[in-house]
Amino acid sequence: MPPDYLLYLVEFASFWSLWYWVLVAVSWSIASHWTLGVPFDLVINAERRGGVWAEHCDTLTHINVFRLTSVFREFGVALMTLAGFVLGAIATIGFLADVEFARALFALMLPHGVAGLFSVRAAFWIERQDLRGKPLRRAIKRQRFWTQFVGFWGILICAVFAIYEALVFYGEV
């Protein structure tokens, strides 16, 4: 295998890399499946089978809600400041310094950040309402819908950036 082939596998022309699109698909798939830290198949089994499945779903959800809300109560401002700084730095490098890899990271990270904010909001709401059983599973499904909604738009943004990069690369813009 020639050394150039290895460089091609890890090249930083991100929007045209197979690995970038695999990362986009896998990251949104994981974010959608693990809603609030609860695997969606557990929610489905809790709906269908009830009993122990429903009890485990409630317990796992409340454990993850407690962890998320505790972290955000203690470190929320610092985490949001750090996230804003990192996103701003990546956007600056990507758009002002014209680095495609940074633009690709920004297009991937910004929608994930929005979905994460929705998850934090849902966790605080679940904690405040002290949801159990069917209302809790409904809230998880609603949160999953919003994660998928943001994911759809995130993938669309990545595709638009990829088309723009192709037009710039081939000299059309």
C-alpha atoms as a printed R data frame, in Angstrom:
    type eleno elety resid chain resno       x      y      z
1   ATOM     1    CA   MET     A     1   0.000  0.000  0.000
2   ATOM     2    CA   PRO     A     2   1.558  3.335 -1.020
3   ATOM     3    CA   PRO     A     3   2.006  5.969  1.691
4   ATOM     4    CA   ASP     A     4  -0.225  8.397 -0.263
5   ATOM     5    CA   TYR     A     5  -3.154  6.031  0.217
6   ATOM     6    CA   LEU     A     6  -2.814  6.292  4.000
7   ATOM     7    CA   LEU     A     7  -2.808 10.074  3.786
8   ATOM     8    CA   TYR     A     8  -5.948  9.936  1.660
9   ATOM     9    CA   LEU     A     9  -7.757  7.996  4.395
10  ATOM    10    CA   VAL     A    10  -7.082 10.734  6.951
11  ATOM    11    CA   GLU     A    11  -7.041 13.770  4.695
12  ATOM    12    CA   PHE     A    12  -8.606 16.911  6.059
13  ATOM    13    CA   ALA     A    13 -10.830 17.657  3.062
14  ATOM    14    CA   SER     A    14 -13.557 16.632  5.425
15  ATOM    15    CA   PHE     A    15 -16.751 17.130  3.510
16  ATOM    16    CA   TRP     A    16 -15.653 14.683  0.829
17  ATOM    17    CA   SER     A    17 -14.237 12.106  3.206
18  ATOM    18    CA   LEU     A    18 -16.183  8.912  3.702
19  ATOM    19    CA   TRP     A    19 -15.077  8.943  7.333
20  ATOM    20    CA   TYR     A    20 -16.698 12.310  7.953
21  ATOM    21    CA   TRP     A    21 -20.072 11.118  6.702
22  ATOM    22    CA   VAL     A    22 -19.757  7.893  8.698
23  ATOM    23    CA   LEU     A    23 -19.077 10.050 11.770
24  ATOM    24    CA   VAL     A    24 -22.097 12.240 11.017
25  ATOM    25    CA   ALA     A    25 -24.406  9.245 10.597
26  ATOM    26    CA   VAL     A    26 -23.097  7.343 13.619
27  ATOM    27    CA   SER     A    27 -23.114 10.373 15.920
28  ATOM    28    CA   TRP     A    28 -26.742 11.205 15.140
29  ATOM    29    CA   SER     A    29 -27.753  7.568 15.355
30  ATOM    30    CA   ILE     A    30 -26.210  7.289 18.825
31  ATOM    31    CA   ALA     A    31 -27.693 10.611 19.938
32  ATOM    32    CA   SER     A    32 -31.124  9.481 18.802
33  ATOM    33    CA   HIS     A    33 -30.936  5.999 20.317
34  ATOM    34    CA   TRP     A    34 -29.592  7.079 23.723
35  ATOM    35    CA   THR     A    35 -32.179  9.721 24.556
36  ATOM    36    CA   LEU     A    36 -31.366 11.197 27.979
37  ATOM    37    CA   GLY     A    37 -28.960  8.295 28.476
38  ATOM    38    CA   VAL     A    38 -31.748  5.725 28.108
39  ATOM    39    CA   PRO     A    39 -31.587  3.296 25.170
40  ATOM    40    CA   PHE     A    40 -34.731  3.639 23.114
41  ATOM    41    CA   ASP     A    41 -35.258 -0.119 22.906
42  ATOM    42    CA   LEU     A    42 -35.716 -0.069 26.704
43  ATOM    43    CA   VAL     A    43 -38.463  2.547 26.291
44  ATOM    44    CA   ILE     A    44 -40.164  0.404 23.632
45  ATOM    45    CA   ASN     A    45 -39.935 -2.729 25.803
46  ATOM    46    CA   ALA     A    46 -41.317 -0.774 28.764
47  ATOM    47    CA   GLU     A    47 -44.287  0.248 26.613
48  ATOM    48    CA   ARG     A    48 -44.932 -3.248 25.287
49  ATOM    49    CA   ARG     A    49 -44.092 -5.440 28.272
50  ATOM    50    CA   GLY     A    50 -44.524 -3.182 31.299
51  ATOM    51    CA   GLY     A    51 -43.594 -4.617 34.691
52  ATOM    52    CA   VAL     A    52 -39.867 -4.889 35.296
53  ATOM    53    CA   TRP     A    53 -39.093 -3.237 31.958
54  ATOM    54    CA   ALA     A    54 -41.097 -0.152 32.892
55  ATOM    55    CA   GLU     A    55 -39.534 -0.073 36.344
56  ATOM    56    CA   HIS     A    56 -36.015 -0.286 34.909
57  ATOM    57    CA   CYS     A    57 -36.823  2.394 32.331
58  ATOM    58    CA   ASP     A    58 -38.063  4.760 35.049
59  ATOM    59    CA   THR     A    59 -35.077  4.027 37.278
60  ATOM    60    CA   LEU     A    60 -32.481  4.496 34.543
61  ATOM    61    CA   THR     A    61 -34.141  7.688 33.328
62  ATOM    62    CA   HIS     A    62 -34.230  9.191 36.813
63  ATOM    63    CA   ILE     A    63 -30.594  8.238 37.425
64  ATOM    64    CA   ASN     A    64 -29.532  9.989 34.217
65  ATOM    65    CA   VAL     A    65 -31.804 12.971 34.816
66  ATOM    66    CA   PHE     A    66 -30.321 13.370 38.296
67  ATOM    67    CA   ARG     A    67 -26.766 13.185 36.933
68  ATOM    68    CA   LEU     A    68 -27.451 15.697 34.173
69  ATOM    69    CA   THR     A    69 -29.278 18.223 36.333
70  ATOM    70    CA   SER     A    70 -26.701 17.932 39.126
71  ATOM    71    CA   VAL     A    71 -23.834 18.613 36.742
72  ATOM    72    CA   PHE     A    72 -25.634 21.586 35.218
73  ATOM    73    CA   ARG     A    73 -26.566 23.035 38.586
74  ATOM    74    CA   GLU     A    74 -22.956 22.938 39.678
75  ATOM    75    CA   PHE     A    75 -21.007 23.530 36.460
76  ATOM    76    CA   GLY     A    76 -23.616 24.765 33.971
77  ATOM    77    CA   VAL     A    77 -22.253 28.263 33.523
78  ATOM    78    CA   ALA     A    78 -18.686 27.007 33.142
79  ATOM    79    CA   LEU     A    79 -19.733 24.279 30.688
80  ATOM    80    CA   MET     A    80 -21.760 26.686 28.567
81  ATOM    81    CA   THR     A    81 -18.905 29.204 28.573
82  ATOM    82    CA   LEU     A    82 -16.413 26.540 27.522
83  ATOM    83    CA   ALA     A    83 -18.745 25.192 24.829
84  ATOM    84    CA   GLY     A    84 -19.346 28.697 23.471
85  ATOM    85    CA   PHE     A    85 -15.622 29.420 23.423
86  ATOM    86    CA   VAL     A    86 -14.794 26.144 21.650
87  ATOM    87    CA   LEU     A    87 -17.565 26.607 19.071
88  ATOM    88    CA   GLY     A    88 -16.544 30.222 18.528
89  ATOM    89    CA   ALA     A    89 -12.890 29.270 18.117
90  ATOM    90    CA   ILE     A    90 -13.722 26.498 15.670
91  ATOM    91    CA   ALA     A    91 -16.024 28.808 13.701
92  ATOM    92    CA   THR     A    92 -13.337 31.495 13.602
93  ATOM    93    CA   ILE     A    93 -10.701 29.064 12.394
94  ATOM    94    CA   GLY     A    94 -13.098 27.561  9.881
95  ATOM    95    CA   PHE     A    95 -14.624 30.648  8.363
96  ATOM    96    CA   LEU     A    96 -12.048 33.396  8.869
97  ATOM    97    CA   ALA     A    97  -8.902 31.287  8.443
98  ATOM    98    CA   ASP     A    98 -10.614 29.231  5.697
99  ATOM    99    CA   VAL     A    99  -9.914 25.773  7.184
100 ATOM   100    CA   GLU     A   100 -12.322 23.176  5.825
101 ATOM   101    CA   PHE     A   101 -11.698 20.719  8.663
102 ATOM   102    CA   ALA     A   102 -12.780 23.343 11.215
103 ATOM   103    CA   ARG     A   103 -15.908 24.137  9.183
104 ATOM   104    CA   ALA     A   104 -16.734 20.435  9.126
105 ATOM   105    CA   LEU     A   105 -16.283 20.183 12.900
106 ATOM   106    CA   PHE     A   106 -18.436 23.253 13.413
107 ATOM   107    CA   ALA     A   107 -21.186 21.846 11.173
108 ATOM   108    CA   LEU     A   108 -21.121 18.667 13.257
109 ATOM   109    CA   MET     A   109 -20.768 20.182 16.727
110 ATOM   110    CA   LEU     A   110 -23.265 23.064 16.599
111 ATOM   111    CA   PRO     A   111 -26.379 20.912 16.031
112 ATOM   112    CA   HIS     A   112 -25.168 18.413 18.639
113 ATOM   113    CA   GLY     A   113 -24.860 21.299 21.073
114 ATOM   114    CA   VAL     A   114 -28.414 22.401 20.326
115 ATOM   115    CA   ALA     A   115 -29.677 18.836 20.838
116 ATOM   116    CA   GLY     A   116 -27.723 18.699 24.093
117 ATOM   117    CA   LEU     A   117 -29.405 21.887 25.304
118 ATOM   118    CA   PHE     A   118 -32.792 20.355 24.515
119 ATOM   119    CA   SER     A   119 -31.790 17.295 26.561
120 ATOM   120    CA   VAL     A   120 -30.793 19.427 29.542
121 ATOM   121    CA   ARG     A   121 -34.070 21.328 29.321
122 ATOM   122    CA   ALA     A   122 -36.019 18.050 29.164
123 ATOM   123    CA   ALA     A   123 -34.072 16.653 32.128
124 ATOM   124    CA   PHE     A   124 -34.932 19.661 34.285
125 ATOM   125    CA   TRP     A   125 -38.572 19.416 33.199
126 ATOM   126    CA   ILE     A   126 -38.746 15.685 34.023
127 ATOM   127    CA   GLU     A   127 -37.156 16.340 37.400
128 ATOM   128    CA   ARG     A   128 -39.494 19.213 38.192
129 ATOM   129    CA   GLN     A   129 -42.601 17.243 37.181
130 ATOM   130    CA   ASP     A   130 -41.302 14.015 38.795
131 ATOM   131    CA   LEU     A   131 -42.653 12.007 35.874
132 ATOM   132    CA   ARG     A   132 -43.097  8.240 36.145
133 ATOM   133    CA   GLY     A   133 -44.542  5.531 33.936
134 ATOM   134    CA   LYS     A   134 -46.319  6.444 30.725
135 ATOM   135    CA   PRO     A   135 -45.880 10.258 31.037
136 ATOM   136    CA   LEU     A   136 -42.127  9.726 31.509
137 ATOM   137    CA   ARG     A   137 -41.886  7.514 28.440
138 ATOM   138    CA   ARG     A   138 -43.910 10.083 26.483
139 ATOM   139    CA   ALA     A   139 -41.409 12.765 27.535
140 ATOM   140    CA   ILE     A   140 -38.507 10.544 26.403
141 ATOM   141    CA   LYS     A   141 -40.201  9.985 23.043
142 ATOM   142    CA   ARG     A   142 -40.784 13.736 22.678
143 ATOM   143    CA   GLN     A   143 -37.137 14.402 23.464
144 ATOM   144    CA   ARG     A   144 -36.096 11.761 20.930
145 ATOM   145    CA   PHE     A   145 -38.268 13.466 18.307
146 ATOM   146    CA   TRP     A   146 -36.553 16.799 18.949
147 ATOM   147    CA   THR     A   147 -33.117 15.177 18.825
148 ATOM   148    CA   GLN     A   148 -34.004 13.625 15.469
149 ATOM   149    CA   PHE     A   149 -35.433 16.938 14.252
150 ATOM   150    CA   VAL     A   150 -32.220 18.780 15.124
151 ATOM   151    CA   GLY     A   151 -30.233 15.859 13.666
152 ATOM   152    CA   PHE     A   152 -32.089 16.136 10.359
153 ATOM   153    CA   TRP     A   153 -31.276 19.824 10.129
154 ATOM   154    CA   GLY     A   154 -27.704 19.151 11.255
155 ATOM   155    CA   ILE     A   155 -27.184 16.633  8.472
156 ATOM   156    CA   LEU     A   156 -28.774 19.067  6.026
157 ATOM   157    CA   ILE     A   157 -26.372 21.804  7.162
158 ATOM   158    CA   CYS     A   158 -23.432 19.439  6.655
159 ATOM   159    CA   ALA     A   159 -24.693 18.638  3.161
160 ATOM   160    CA   VAL     A   160 -25.095 22.331  2.303
161 ATOM   161    CA   PHE     A   161 -21.550 23.011  3.504
162 ATOM   162    CA   ALA     A   162 -20.335 20.064  1.398
163 ATOM   163    CA   ILE     A   163 -22.062 21.429 -1.712
164 ATOM   164    CA   TYR     A   164 -20.601 24.873 -1.053
165 ATOM   165    CA   GLU     A   165 -17.119 23.369 -0.642
166 ATOM   166    CA   ALA     A   166 -17.534 21.497 -3.938
167 ATOM   167    CA   LEU     A   167 -18.584 24.659 -5.740
168 ATOM   168    CA   VAL     A   168 -15.631 26.572 -4.299
169 ATOM   169    CA   PHE     A   169 -13.212 23.726 -5.084
170 ATOM   170    CA   TYR     A   170 -14.332 23.477 -8.691
171 ATOM   171    CA   GLY     A   171 -14.315 27.254 -9.112
172 ATOM   172    CA   GLU     A   172 -18.033 27.843 -9.545
173 ATOM   173    CA   VAL     A   173 -18.341 30.353 -6.674
